[in-house]
Amino acid sequence: MIDLDMSPYAAFVWPAWAISGVALAALAGRTLLAARRWSAELRRLEAEQAGEG
């Protein structure tokens, strides 16, 4: 069984885990938004190139 009792250190450990989780979630969300933007830009450029040829 996992022992999650950190006694005097819990006040430091749990907020650190929370901050890390929020930071990782924010980075993942930002990455997904950037990927969607890049994908849309790629489609736009491909359509523009196809229209020229």
All heavy atoms as atom14 arrays in JSON, in Angstrom:
{
  "sequence": "MIDLDMSPYAAFVWPAWAISGVALAALAGRTLLAARRWSAELRRLEAEQAGEG",
  "atom14_mask": [
    [1, 1, 1, 1, 1, 1, 1, 1, 0, 0, 0, 0, 0, 0],
    [1, 1, 1, 1, 1, 1, 1, 1, 0, 0, 0, 0, 0, 0],
    [1, 1, 1, 1, 1, 1, 1, 1, 0, 0, 0, 0, 0, 0],
    [1, 1, 1, 1, 1, 1, 1, 1, 0, 0, 0, 0, 0, 0],
    [1, 1, 1, 1, 1, 1, 1, 1, 0, 0, 0, 0, 0, 0],
    [1, 1, 1, 1, 1, 1, 1, 1, 0, 0, 0, 0, 0, 0],
    [1, 1, 1, 1, 1, 1, 0, 0, 0, 0, 0, 0, 0, 0],
    [1, 1, 1, 1, 1, 1, 1, 0, 0, 0, 0, 0, 0, 0],
    [1, 1, 1, 1, 1, 1, 1, 1, 1, 1, 1, 1, 0, 0],
    [1, 1, 1, 1, 1, 0, 0, 0, 0, 0, 0, 0, 0, 0],
    [1, 1, 1, 1, 1, 0, 0, 0, 0, 0, 0, 0, 0, 0],
    [1, 1, 1, 1, 1, 1, 1, 1, 1, 1, 1, 0, 0, 0],
    [1, 1, 1, 1, 1, 1, 1, 0, 0, 0, 0, 0, 0, 0],
    [1, 1, 1, 1, 1, 1, 1, 1, 1, 1, 1, 1, 1, 1],
    [1, 1, 1, 1, 1, 1, 1, 0, 0, 0, 0, 0, 0, 0],
    [1, 1, 1, 1, 1, 0, 0, 0, 0, 0, 0, 0, 0, 0],
    [1, 1, 1, 1, 1, 1, 1, 1, 1, 1, 1, 1, 1, 1],
    [1, 1, 1, 1, 1, 0, 0, 0, 0, 0, 0, 0, 0, 0],
    [1, 1, 1, 1, 1, 1, 1, 1, 0, 0, 0, 0, 0, 0],
    [1, 1, 1, 1, 1, 1, 0, 0, 0, 0, 0, 0, 0, 0],
    [1, 1, 1, 1, 0, 0, 0, 0, 0, 0, 0, 0, 0, 0],
    [1, 1, 1, 1, 1, 1, 1, 0, 0, 0, 0, 0, 0, 0],
    [1, 1, 1, 1, 1, 0, 0, 0, 0, 0, 0, 0, 0, 0],
    [1, 1, 1, 1, 1, 1, 1, 1, 0, 0, 0, 0, 0, 0],
    [1, 1, 1, 1, 1, 0, 0, 0, 0, 0, 0, 0, 0, 0],
    [1, 1, 1, 1, 1, 0, 0, 0, 0, 0, 0, 0, 0, 0],
    [1, 1, 1, 1, 1, 1, 1, 1, 0, 0, 0, 0, 0, 0],
    [1, 1, 1, 1, 1, 0, 0, 0, 0, 0, 0, 0, 0, 0],
    [1, 1, 1, 1, 0, 0, 0, 0, 0, 0, 0, 0, 0, 0],
    [1, 1, 1, 1, 1, 1, 1, 1, 1, 1, 1, 0, 0, 0],
    [1, 1, 1, 1, 1, 1, 1, 0, 0, 0, 0, 0, 0, 0],
    [1, 1, 1, 1, 1, 1, 1, 1, 0, 0, 0, 0, 0, 0],
    [1, 1, 1, 1, 1, 1, 1, 1, 0, 0, 0, 0, 0, 0],
    [1, 1, 1, 1, 1, 0, 0, 0, 0, 0, 0, 0, 0, 0],
    [1, 1, 1, 1, 1, 0, 0, 0, 0, 0, 0, 0, 0, 0],
    [1, 1, 1, 1, 1, 1, 1, 1, 1, 1, 1, 0, 0, 0],
    [1, 1, 1, 1, 1, 1, 1, 1, 1, 1, 1, 0, 0, 0],
    [1, 1, 1, 1, 1, 1, 1, 1, 1, 1, 1, 1, 1, 1],
    [1, 1, 1, 1, 1, 1, 0, 0, 0, 0, 0, 0, 0, 0],
    [1, 1, 1, 1, 1, 0, 0, 0, 0, 0, 0, 0, 0, 0],
    [1, 1, 1, 1, 1, 1, 1, 1, 1, 0, 0, 0, 0, 0],
    [1, 1, 1, 1, 1, 1, 1, 1, 0, 0, 0, 0, 0, 0],
    [1, 1, 1, 1, 1, 1, 1, 1, 1, 1, 1, 0, 0, 0],
    [1, 1, 1, 1, 1, 1, 1, 1, 1, 1, 1, 0, 0, 0],
    [1, 1, 1, 1, 1, 1, 1, 1, 0, 0, 0, 0, 0, 0],
    [1, 1, 1, 1, 1, 1, 1, 1, 1, 0, 0, 0, 0, 0],
    [1, 1, 1, 1, 1, 0, 0, 0, 0, 0, 0, 0, 0, 0],
    [1, 1, 1, 1, 1, 1, 1, 1, 1, 0, 0, 0, 0, 0],
    [1, 1, 1, 1, 1, 1, 1, 1, 1, 0, 0, 0, 0, 0],
    [1, 1, 1, 1, 1, 0, 0, 0, 0, 0, 0, 0, 0, 0],
    [1, 1, 1, 1, 0, 0, 0, 0, 0, 0, 0, 0, 0, 0],
    [1, 1, 1, 1, 1, 1, 1, 1, 1, 0, 0, 0, 0, 0],
    [1, 1, 1, 1, 0, 0, 0, 0, 0, 0, 0, 0, 0, 0]
  ],
  "atom14_positions": [
    [[0.84, -1.17, 0.0], [0.0, 0.0, 0.0], [0.89, 1.25, 0.0], [1.95, 1.26, 0.61], [-0.9, -0.04, 1.23], [-1.87, 1.08, 1.34], [-3.34, 0.93, 0.4], [-4.58, 0.28, 1.34], [0.0, 0.0, 0.0], [0.0, 0.0, 0.0], [0.0, 0.0, 0.0], [0.0, 0.0, 0.0], [0.0, 0.0, 0.0], [0.0, 0.0, 0.0]],
    [[0.47, 2.27, -0.66], [1.24, 3.51, -0.75], [1.02, 4.33, 0.52], [-0.12, 4.53, 0.94], [0.82, 4.32, -1.99], [1.13, 3.53, -3.25], [1.53, 5.65, -2.0], [0.62, 4.2, -4.5], [0.0, 0.0, 0.0], [0.0, 0.0, 0.0], [0.0, 0.0, 0.0], [0.0, 0.0, 0.0], [0.0, 0.0, 0.0], [0.0, 0.0, 0.0]],
    [[2.09, 4.8, 1.1], [2.01, 5.63, 2.31], [2.11, 7.09, 1.89], [3.18, 7.56, 1.49], [3.14, 5.25, 3.27], [3.06, 6.03, 4.57], [1.98, 6.57, 4.88], [4.08, 6.08, 5.27], [0.0, 0.0, 0.0], [0.0, 0.0, 0.0], [0.0, 0.0, 0.0], [0.0, 0.0, 0.0], [0.0, 0.0, 0.0], [0.0, 0.0, 0.0]],
    [[1.0, 7.83, 1.98], [0.98, 9.23, 1.57], [1.12, 10.19, 2.74], [0.96, 11.39, 2.58], [-0.3, 9.53, 0.79], [-0.48, 8.74, -0.5], [-1.83, 9.06, -1.13], [0.63, 9.01, -1.47], [0.0, 0.0, 0.0], [0.0, 0.0, 0.0], [0.0, 0.0, 0.0], [0.0, 0.0, 0.0], [0.0, 0.0, 0.0], [0.0, 0.0, 0.0]],
    [[1.4, 9.66, 3.92], [1.58, 10.5, 5.1], [2.98, 11.11, 5.06], [3.98, 10.41, 5.19], [1.4, 9.68, 6.37], [1.6, 10.53, 7.61], [1.36, 11.76, 7.54], [2.01, 9.97, 8.64], [0.0, 0.0, 0.0], [0.0, 0.0, 0.0], [0.0, 0.0, 0.0], [0.0, 0.0, 0.0], [0.0, 0.0, 0.0], [0.0, 0.0, 0.0]],
    [[3.06, 12.42, 4.87], [4.35, 13.09, 4.78], [4.6, 13.98, 5.97], [5.53, 14.78, 5.96], [4.41, 13.89, 3.49], [4.34, 13.02, 2.29], [4.34, 14.0, 0.83], [3.57, 12.88, -0.28], [0.0, 0.0, 0.0], [0.0, 0.0, 0.0], [0.0, 0.0, 0.0], [0.0, 0.0, 0.0], [0.0, 0.0, 0.0], [0.0, 0.0, 0.0]],
    [[3.75, 13.87, 6.96], [3.85, 14.61, 8.22], [4.25, 16.06, 8.02], [3.51, 16.82, 7.43], [4.74, 13.87, 9.19], [4.18, 12.6, 9.46], [0.0, 0.0, 0.0], [0.0, 0.0, 0.0], [0.0, 0.0, 0.0], [0.0, 0.0, 0.0], [0.0, 0.0, 0.0], [0.0, 0.0, 0.0], [0.0, 0.0, 0.0], [0.0, 0.0, 0.0]],
    [[5.43, 16.48, 8.47], [5.74, 17.91, 8.42], [6.01, 18.43, 7.0], [5.97, 19.64, 6.76], [6.99, 18.05, 9.27], [7.66, 16.73, 9.19], [6.52, 15.73, 9.1], [0.0, 0.0, 0.0], [0.0, 0.0, 0.0], [0.0, 0.0, 0.0], [0.0, 0.0, 0.0], [0.0, 0.0, 0.0], [0.0, 0.0, 0.0], [0.0, 0.0, 0.0]],
    [[6.26, 17.53, 6.07], [6.61, 17.97, 4.72], [5.41, 18.09, 3.78], [5.55, 18.59, 2.68], [7.63, 16.99, 4.12], [8.85, 16.83, 4.98], [9.07, 15.65, 5.67], [9.76, 17.87, 5.12], [10.18, 15.5, 6.47], [10.87, 17.73, 5.93], [11.08, 16.54, 6.61], [12.16, 16.41, 7.41], [0.0, 0.0, 0.0], [0.0, 0.0, 0.0]],
    [[4.26, 17.64, 4.22], [3.07, 17.66, 3.36], [2.72, 19.06, 2.89], [2.26, 19.25, 1.77], [1.89, 17.03, 4.1], [0.0, 0.0, 0.0], [0.0, 0.0, 0.0], [0.0, 0.0, 0.0], [0.0, 0.0, 0.0], [0.0, 0.0, 0.0], [0.0, 0.0, 0.0], [0.0, 0.0, 0.0], [0.0, 0.0, 0.0], [0.0, 0.0, 0.0]],
    [[2.95, 20.05, 3.74], [2.63, 21.43, 3.38], [3.49, 21.93, 2.22], [3.14, 22.91, 1.56], [2.83, 22.34, 4.58], [0.0, 0.0, 0.0], [0.0, 0.0, 0.0], [0.0, 0.0, 0.0], [0.0, 0.0, 0.0], [0.0, 0.0, 0.0], [0.0, 0.0, 0.0], [0.0, 0.0, 0.0], [0.0, 0.0, 0.0], [0.0, 0.0, 0.0]],
    [[4.6, 21.28, 1.96], [5.48, 21.66, 0.85], [5.33, 20.73, -0.35], [5.41, 21.17, -1.48], [6.94, 21.66, 1.31], [7.2, 22.57, 2.46], [7.35, 22.06, 3.74], [7.28, 23.94, 2.28], [7.57, 22.91, 4.82], [7.5, 24.79, 3.35], [7.64, 24.27, 4.63], [0.0, 0.0, 0.0], [0.0, 0.0, 0.0], [0.0, 0.0, 0.0]],
    [[5.13, 19.46, -0.08], [5.09, 18.46, -1.15], [3.81, 18.56, -1.98], [3.87, 18.6, -3.21], [5.26, 17.04, -0.57], [5.04, 15.99, -1.64], [6.62, 16.89, 0.07], [0.0, 0.0, 0.0], [0.0, 0.0, 0.0], [0.0, 0.0, 0.0], [0.0, 0.0, 0.0], [0.0, 0.0, 0.0], [0.0, 0.0, 0.0], [0.0, 0.0, 0.0]],
    [[2.65, 18.59, -1.33], [1.39, 18.6, -2.09], [1.21, 19.86, -2.94], [0.82, 19.75, -4.1], [0.2, 18.37, -1.16], [0.2, 16.99, -0.61], [0.31, 16.63, 0.69], [0.14, 15.76, -1.36], [0.32, 15.26, 0.81], [0.21, 14.7, -0.43], [0.03, 15.46, -2.7], [0.17, 13.36, -0.82], [0.0, 14.13, -3.08], [0.06, 13.1, -2.16]],
    [[1.52, 21.04, -2.44], [1.46, 22.21, -3.34], [2.45, 22.12, -4.51], [2.15, 22.56, -5.62], [1.79, 23.4, -2.44], [1.43, 22.94, -1.08], [1.73, 21.46, -1.06], [0.0, 0.0, 0.0], [0.0, 0.0, 0.0], [0.0, 0.0, 0.0], [0.0, 0.0, 0.0], [0.0, 0.0, 0.0], [0.0, 0.0, 0.0], [0.0, 0.0, 0.0]],
    [[3.6, 21.53, -4.26], [4.57, 21.36, -5.35], [4.02, 20.44, -6.42], [4.17, 20.71, -7.62], [5.89, 20.82, -4.8], [0.0, 0.0, 0.0], [0.0, 0.0, 0.0], [0.0, 0.0, 0.0], [0.0, 0.0, 0.0], [0.0, 0.0, 0.0], [0.0, 0.0, 0.0], [0.0, 0.0, 0.0], [0.0, 0.0, 0.0], [0.0, 0.0, 0.0]],
    [[3.36, 19.34, -6.01], [2.72, 18.44, -6.97], [1.63, 19.18, -7.73], [1.49, 19.02, -8.94], [2.13, 17.23, -6.25], [3.1, 16.13, -6.04], [3.79, 15.85, -4.9], [3.5, 15.15, -6.99], [4.59, 14.77, -5.08], [4.43, 14.3, -6.35], [3.16, 14.9, -8.31], [5.02, 13.22, -7.0], [3.75, 13.82, -8.95], [4.67, 13.01, -8.3]],
    [[0.84, 19.97, -7.03], [-0.26, 20.7, -7.67], [0.26, 21.7, -8.69], [-0.25, 21.79, -9.82], [-1.1, 21.4, -6.61], [0.0, 0.0, 0.0], [0.0, 0.0, 0.0], [0.0, 0.0, 0.0], [0.0, 0.0, 0.0], [0.0, 0.0, 0.0], [0.0, 0.0, 0.0], [0.0, 0.0, 0.0], [0.0, 0.0, 0.0], [0.0, 0.0, 0.0]],
    [[1.27, 22.45, -8.31], [1.85, 23.43, -9.23], [2.44, 22.74, -10.45], [2.27, 23.19, -11.59], [2.91, 24.29, -8.5], [2.23, 25.2, -7.5], [3.75, 25.09, -9.48], [3.18, 25.88, -6.54], [0.0, 0.0, 0.0], [0.0, 0.0, 0.0], [0.0, 0.0, 0.0], [0.0, 0.0, 0.0], [0.0, 0.0, 0.0], [0.0, 0.0, 0.0]],
    [[3.11, 21.63, -10.22], [3.68, 20.87, -11.34], [2.6, 20.35, -12.27], [2.74, 20.41, -13.5], [4.51, 19.7, -10.82], [5.57, 20.16, -10.04], [0.0, 0.0, 0.0], [0.0, 0.0, 0.0], [0.0, 0.0, 0.0], [0.0, 0.0, 0.0], [0.0, 0.0, 0.0], [0.0, 0.0, 0.0], [0.0, 0.0, 0.0], [0.0, 0.0, 0.0]],
    [[1.52, 19.84, -11.7], [0.41, 19.34, -12.51], [-0.24, 20.44, -13.34], [-0.53, 20.24, -14.52], [0.0, 0.0, 0.0], [0.0, 0.0, 0.0], [0.0, 0.0, 0.0], [0.0, 0.0, 0.0], [0.0, 0.0, 0.0], [0.0, 0.0, 0.0], [0.0, 0.0, 0.0], [0.0, 0.0, 0.0], [0.0, 0.0, 0.0], [0.0, 0.0, 0.0]],
    [[-0.44, 21.6, -12.73], [-1.04, 22.72, -13.46], [-0.11, 23.18, -14.57], [-0.55, 23.46, -15.69], [-1.36, 23.89, -12.49], [-1.71, 25.16, -13.23], [-2.5, 23.49, -11.56], [0.0, 0.0, 0.0], [0.0, 0.0, 0.0], [0.0, 0.0, 0.0], [0.0, 0.0, 0.0], [0.0, 0.0, 0.0], [0.0, 0.0, 0.0], [0.0, 0.0, 0.0]],
    [[1.18, 23.26, -14.28], [2.15, 23.69, -15.3], [2.18, 22.7, -16.46], [2.19, 23.12, -17.64], [3.53, 23.83, -14.68], [0.0, 0.0, 0.0], [0.0, 0.0, 0.0], [0.0, 0.0, 0.0], [0.0, 0.0, 0.0], [0.0, 0.0, 0.0], [0.0, 0.0, 0.0], [0.0, 0.0, 0.0], [0.0, 0.0, 0.0], [0.0, 0.0, 0.0]],
    [[2.19, 21.41, -16.17], [2.21, 20.41, -17.24], [0.92, 20.45, -18.07], [0.96, 20.32, -19.29], [2.43, 19.02, -16.67], [3.85, 18.74, -16.19], [3.91, 17.39, -15.47], [4.82, 18.76, -17.35], [0.0, 0.0, 0.0], [0.0, 0.0, 0.0], [0.0, 0.0, 0.0], [0.0, 0.0, 0.0], [0.0, 0.0, 0.0], [0.0, 0.0, 0.0]],
    [[-0.21, 20.63, -17.41], [-1.48, 20.73, -18.13], [-1.5, 21.97, -19.02], [-1.97, 21.91, -20.16], [-2.64, 20.76, -17.14], [0.0, 0.0, 0.0], [0.0, 0.0, 0.0], [0.0, 0.0, 0.0], [0.0, 0.0, 0.0], [0.0, 0.0, 0.0], [0.0, 0.0, 0.0], [0.0, 0.0, 0.0], [0.0, 0.0, 0.0], [0.0, 0.0, 0.0]],
    [[-0.98, 23.08, -18.51], [-0.93, 24.31, -19.31], [-0.02, 24.13, -20.53], [-0.36, 24.57, -21.64], [-0.45, 25.48, -18.46], [0.0, 0.0, 0.0], [0.0, 0.0, 0.0], [0.0, 0.0, 0.0], [0.0, 0.0, 0.0], [0.0, 0.0, 0.0], [0.0, 0.0, 0.0], [0.0, 0.0, 0.0], [0.0, 0.0, 0.0], [0.0, 0.0, 0.0]],
    [[1.12, 23.49, -20.34], [2.02, 23.25, -21.46], [1.39, 22.32, -22.5], [1.53, 22.55, -23.71], [3.34, 22.66, -20.97], [4.25, 23.63, -20.22], [5.41, 22.87, -19.59], [4.76, 24.7, -21.16], [0.0, 0.0, 0.0], [0.0, 0.0, 0.0], [0.0, 0.0, 0.0], [0.0, 0.0, 0.0], [0.0, 0.0, 0.0], [0.0, 0.0, 0.0]],
    [[0.7, 21.29, -22.04], [0.04, 20.38, -22.97], [-1.06, 21.1, -23.74], [-1.18, 20.94, -24.96], [-0.53, 19.18, -22.22], [0.0, 0.0, 0.0], [0.0, 0.0, 0.0], [0.0, 0.0, 0.0], [0.0, 0.0, 0.0], [0.0, 0.0, 0.0], [0.0, 0.0, 0.0], [0.0, 0.0, 0.0], [0.0, 0.0, 0.0], [0.0, 0.0, 0.0]],
    [[-1.84, 21.91, -23.06], [-2.9, 22.66, -23.73], [-2.34, 23.65, -24.74], [-2.85, 23.77, -25.85], [0.0, 0.0, 0.0], [0.0, 0.0, 0.0], [0.0, 0.0, 0.0], [0.0, 0.0, 0.0], [0.0, 0.0, 0.0], [0.0, 0.0, 0.0], [0.0, 0.0, 0.0], [0.0, 0.0, 0.0], [0.0, 0.0, 0.0], [0.0, 0.0, 0.0]],
    [[-1.29, 24.34, -24.35], [-0.66, 25.29, -25.27], [-0.09, 24.59, -26.49], [-0.16, 25.1, -27.61], [0.42, 26.04, -24.51], [0.96, 27.22, -25.22], [1.86, 28.02, -24.33], [2.37, 29.14, -25.09], [3.28, 29.96, -24.66], [3.77, 29.83, -23.46], [3.71, 30.94, -25.42], [0.0, 0.0, 0.0], [0.0, 0.0, 0.0], [0.0, 0.0, 0.0]],
    [[0.48, 23.42, -26.29], [1.03, 22.64, -27.4], [-0.08, 22.21, -28.36], [0.09, 22.28, -29.58], [1.78, 21.42, -26.86], [2.84, 21.88, -26.03], [2.35, 20.58, -27.98], [0.0, 0.0, 0.0], [0.0, 0.0, 0.0], [0.0, 0.0, 0.0], [0.0, 0.0, 0.0], [0.0, 0.0, 0.0], [0.0, 0.0, 0.0], [0.0, 0.0, 0.0]],
    [[-1.2, 21.75, -27.81], [-2.32, 21.34, -28.66], [-2.87, 22.52, -29.47], [-3.18, 22.38, -30.66], [-3.43, 20.72, -27.82], [-3.1, 19.34, -27.25], [-4.21, 18.9, -26.3], [-2.92, 18.34, -28.37], [0.0, 0.0, 0.0], [0.0, 0.0, 0.0], [0.0, 0.0, 0.0], [0.0, 0.0, 0.0], [0.0, 0.0, 0.0], [0.0, 0.0, 0.0]],
    [[-2.99, 23.68, -28.84], [-3.47, 24.86, -29.57], [-2.5, 25.25, -30.68], [-2.93, 25.59, -31.79], [-3.67, 26.03, -28.61], [-4.87, 25.92, -27.68], [-4.87, 27.08, -26.67], [-6.16, 25.9, -28.46], [0.0, 0.0, 0.0], [0.0, 0.0, 0.0], [0.0, 0.0, 0.0], [0.0, 0.0, 0.0], [0.0, 0.0, 0.0], [0.0, 0.0, 0.0]],
    [[-1.21, 25.2, -30.4], [-0.22, 25.54, -31.42], [-0.28, 24.53, -32.56], [-0.18, 24.92, -33.74], [1.17, 25.57, -30.81], [0.0, 0.0, 0.0], [0.0, 0.0, 0.0], [0.0, 0.0, 0.0], [0.0, 0.0, 0.0], [0.0, 0.0, 0.0], [0.0, 0.0, 0.0], [0.0, 0.0, 0.0], [0.0, 0.0, 0.0], [0.0, 0.0, 0.0]],
    [[-0.45, 23.26, -32.25], [-0.52, 22.24, -33.29], [-1.74, 22.47, -34.19], [-1.66, 22.31, -35.41], [-0.57, 20.85, -32.68], [0.0, 0.0, 0.0], [0.0, 0.0, 0.0], [0.0, 0.0, 0.0], [0.0, 0.0, 0.0], [0.0, 0.0, 0.0], [0.0, 0.0, 0.0], [0.0, 0.0, 0.0], [0.0, 0.0, 0.0], [0.0, 0.0, 0.0]],
    [[-2.85, 22.86, -33.6], [-4.05, 23.14, -34.4], [-3.82, 24.35, -35.31], [-4.23, 24.35, -36.47], [-5.24, 23.4, -33.49], [-5.76, 22.16, -32.84], [-6.95, 22.46, -31.97], [-7.37, 21.26, -31.28], [-8.23, 21.25, -30.29], [-8.77, 22.37, -29.87], [-8.56, 20.11, -29.71], [0.0, 0.0, 0.0], [0.0, 0.0, 0.0], [0.0, 0.0, 0.0]],
    [[-3.15, 25.38, -34.77], [-2.86, 26.56, -35.59], [-1.94, 26.2, -36.75], [-2.14, 26.65, -37.88], [-2.22, 27.65, -34.74], [-3.21, 28.69, -34.27], [-2.53, 29.85, -33.59], [-2.57, 29.59, -32.15], [-1.5, 29.55, -31.36], [-0.31, 29.8, -31.82], [-1.63, 29.29, -30.07], [0.0, 0.0, 0.0], [0.0, 0.0, 0.0], [0.0, 0.0, 0.0]],
    [[-0.91, 25.42, -36.47], [0.04, 25.02, -37.52], [-0.65, 24.16, -38.57], [-0.36, 24.29, -39.76], [1.22, 24.28, -36.93], [2.09, 25.1, -36.04], [2.24, 26.46, -36.06], [2.91, 24.63, -34.98], [3.11, 26.85, -35.08], [3.54, 25.75, -34.4], [3.16, 23.37, -34.46], [4.42, 25.64, -33.32], [4.04, 23.26, -33.39], [4.66, 24.4, -32.84]],
    [[-1.55, 23.31, -38.14], [-2.27, 22.45, -39.07], [-3.16, 23.3, -39.99], [-3.22, 23.07, -41.2], [-3.11, 21.44, -38.3], [-3.81, 20.61, -39.18], [0.0, 0.0, 0.0], [0.0, 0.0, 0.0], [0.0, 0.0, 0.0], [0.0, 0.0, 0.0], [0.0, 0.0, 0.0], [0.0, 0.0, 0.0], [0.0, 0.0, 0.0], [0.0, 0.0, 0.0]],
    [[-3.84, 24.27, -39.41], [-4.69, 25.16, -40.2], [-3.85, 25.97, -41.19], [-4.23, 26.15, -42.34], [-5.49, 26.09, -39.29], [0.0, 0.0, 0.0], [0.0, 0.0, 0.0], [0.0, 0.0, 0.0], [0.0, 0.0, 0.0], [0.0, 0.0, 0.0], [0.0, 0.0, 0.0], [0.0, 0.0, 0.0], [0.0, 0.0, 0.0], [0.0, 0.0, 0.0]],
    [[-2.7, 26.43, -40.75], [-1.81, 27.19, -41.63], [-1.29, 26.31, -42.76], [-1.21, 26.75, -43.91], [-0.65, 27.77, -40.81], [0.37, 28.54, -41.62], [-0.15, 29.86, -42.17], [-1.26, 30.27, -41.79], [0.55, 30.47, -43.0], [0.0, 0.0, 0.0], [0.0, 0.0, 0.0], [0.0, 0.0, 0.0], [0.0, 0.0, 0.0], [0.0, 0.0, 0.0]],
    [[-0.96, 25.07, -42.46], [-0.5, 24.14, -43.49], [-1.6, 23.91, -44.52], [-1.33, 23.94, -45.73], [-0.07, 22.82, -42.87], [0.36, 21.73, -43.84], [1.57, 22.18, -44.65], [0.65, 20.44, -43.1], [0.0, 0.0, 0.0], [0.0, 0.0, 0.0], [0.0, 0.0, 0.0], [0.0, 0.0, 0.0], [0.0, 0.0, 0.0], [0.0, 0.0, 0.0]],
    [[-2.83, 23.69, -44.07], [-3.95, 23.5, -45.01], [-4.13, 24.74, -45.88], [-4.36, 24.64, -47.08], [-5.24, 23.19, -44.25], [-5.31, 21.77, -43.75], [-6.7, 21.41, -43.28], [-7.21, 22.29, -42.23], [-7.02, 22.1, -40.93], [-6.31, 21.06, -40.52], [-7.52, 22.94, -40.05], [0.0, 0.0, 0.0], [0.0, 0.0, 0.0], [0.0, 0.0, 0.0]],
    [[-4.01, 25.92, -45.26], [-4.17, 27.16, -46.02], [-3.07, 27.29, -47.08], [-3.35, 27.61, -48.24], [-4.12, 28.36, -45.09], [-4.4, 29.69, -45.8], [-4.13, 30.88, -44.91], [-2.72, 31.06, -44.6], [-1.83, 31.6, -45.42], [-2.17, 31.98, -46.63], [-0.57, 31.74, -45.04], [0.0, 0.0, 0.0], [0.0, 0.0, 0.0], [0.0, 0.0, 0.0]],
    [[-1.84, 27.0, -46.71], [-0.74, 27.1, -47.66], [-0.86, 26.07, -48.78], [-0.56, 26.38, -49.95], [0.6, 26.93, -46.94], [1.0, 28.09, -46.02], [2.23, 27.71, -45.2], [1.25, 29.35, -46.83], [0.0, 0.0, 0.0], [0.0, 0.0, 0.0], [0.0, 0.0, 0.0], [0.0, 0.0, 0.0], [0.0, 0.0, 0.0], [0.0, 0.0, 0.0]],
    [[-1.28, 24.86, -48.44], [-1.46, 23.84, -49.47], [-2.57, 24.22, -50.44], [-2.45, 24.01, -51.65], [-1.75, 22.49, -48.83], [-0.53, 21.86, -48.18], [-0.84, 20.57, -47.46], [-2.01, 20.33, -47.12], [0.11, 19.8, -47.22], [0.0, 0.0, 0.0], [0.0, 0.0, 0.0], [0.0, 0.0, 0.0], [0.0, 0.0, 0.0], [0.0, 0.0, 0.0]],
    [[-3.65, 24.8, -49.91], [-4.75, 25.22, -50.78], [-4.31, 26.39, -51.67], [-4.66, 26.44, -52.84], [-5.95, 25.65, -49.93], [0.0, 0.0, 0.0], [0.0, 0.0, 0.0], [0.0, 0.0, 0.0], [0.0, 0.0, 0.0], [0.0, 0.0, 0.0], [0.0, 0.0, 0.0], [0.0, 0.0, 0.0], [0.0, 0.0, 0.0], [0.0, 0.0, 0.0]],
    [[-3.52, 27.28, -51.1], [-3.01, 28.41, -51.88], [-2.09, 27.93, -52.99], [-2.17, 28.41, -54.12], [-2.24, 29.35, -50.93], [-1.71, 30.6, -51.58], [-1.0, 31.45, -50.56], [-1.63, 31.9, -49.59], [0.24, 31.63, -50.72], [0.0, 0.0, 0.0], [0.0, 0.0, 0.0], [0.0, 0.0, 0.0], [0.0, 0.0, 0.0], [0.0, 0.0, 0.0]],
    [[-1.24, 26.97, -52.7], [-0.32, 26.42, -53.68], [-1.08, 25.66, -54.76], [-0.75, 25.74, -55.95], [0.7, 25.51, -53.02], [1.77, 25.03, -53.97], [2.81, 24.18, -53.24], [2.6, 23.78, -52.1], [3.91, 23.92, -53.9], [0.0, 0.0, 0.0], [0.0, 0.0, 0.0], [0.0, 0.0, 0.0], [0.0, 0.0, 0.0], [0.0, 0.0, 0.0]],
    [[-2.11, 24.91, -54.39], [-2.89, 24.16, -55.37], [-3.65, 25.1, -56.31], [-3.83, 24.8, -57.48], [-3.88, 23.24, -54.65], [0.0, 0.0, 0.0], [0.0, 0.0, 0.0], [0.0, 0.0, 0.0], [0.0, 0.0, 0.0], [0.0, 0.0, 0.0], [0.0, 0.0, 0.0], [0.0, 0.0, 0.0], [0.0, 0.0, 0.0], [0.0, 0.0, 0.0]],
    [[-4.05, 26.25, -55.8], [-4.77, 27.22, -56.64], [-3.86, 27.89, -57.65], [-4.31, 28.31, -58.72], [0.0, 0.0, 0.0], [0.0, 0.0, 0.0], [0.0, 0.0, 0.0], [0.0, 0.0, 0.0], [0.0, 0.0, 0.0], [0.0, 0.0, 0.0], [0.0, 0.0, 0.0], [0.0, 0.0, 0.0], [0.0, 0.0, 0.0], [0.0, 0.0, 0.0]],
    [[-2.58, 27.97, -57.37], [-1.63, 28.62, -58.29], [-1.28, 27.71, -59.46], [-0.96, 28.18, -60.53], [-0.34, 29.0, -57.54], [-0.53, 30.14, -56.56], [0.75, 30.44, -55.79], [1.77, 29.76, -56.03], [0.73, 31.36, -54.98], [0.0, 0.0, 0.0], [0.0, 0.0, 0.0], [0.0, 0.0, 0.0], [0.0, 0.0, 0.0], [0.0, 0.0, 0.0]],
    [[-1.28, 26.39, -59.21], [-0.78, 25.46, -60.22], [-1.8, 25.03, -61.16], [-2.16, 25.09, -62.2], [0.0, 0.0, 0.0], [0.0, 0.0, 0.0], [0.0, 0.0, 0.0], [0.0, 0.0, 0.0], [0.0, 0.0, 0.0], [0.0, 0.0, 0.0], [0.0, 0.0, 0.0], [0.0, 0.0, 0.0], [0.0, 0.0, 0.0], [0.0, 0.0, 0.0]]
  ]
}
